Amino acid sequence: MYLGLVMADRRSILQEILENEAQIKMRRRDPVYAKIMHNLDKLENRRFGSVTVNVPSHDDPEKVVEVRCNSPEMREIISKYKEMRAEFDDRMGELLARNARLQKQLFK
């Protein structure tokens, strides 16, 4: 009887781990996250070219705004994109920590 309970618990923990892995994979491939990372990279790593850059607005991704490099508007947009990335990263961190706890529980 005890062995059956242990196996059922291990099975449910393993199922949770697999569900977490699926969520992590889905988050990493999320198109919104990819666009955030692309736009942030585009804004932060500008070295050469025009003094202005066209980038989707952080408020409305369908709207493209033109901002001058090193302007207050550019810094504001970069900070908004960083906040959006931080939200995704926080959720990813929670999922990874939960996965680690479940694995520790499974293999103890």
Phi, psi and omega in degrees: 000314180297319180298322178296320177295318180297316180295321179295318178297315180297321179295317180292323177295316179297321178297318177297319178299316180295321177295319177298317179300320179295319178295319179297314180299317180296318180296318181295332182260008181298126181298328178295315179297318179298319179293319178301311181296319179298312182293321178295317177297318179299320182283320185281331186255025176285123180240323186229164173110207185296160177276354176238159179223141175261125182216146176299141179296145178289335179278317182227101184299340179284340183263127179260130179247149177251121181231153177280142177296144178061024177265164177300325178296320179296316179296323178295316179297317179299317181294323178295316178297323178294322177297317179296319178295321180298323177298314178296317181295323178297314179296320178296319178298319177298316180296318180293321179294318178297318179298318180296318178297317180294320179295320178297319179293323181290322187257014180282000000 
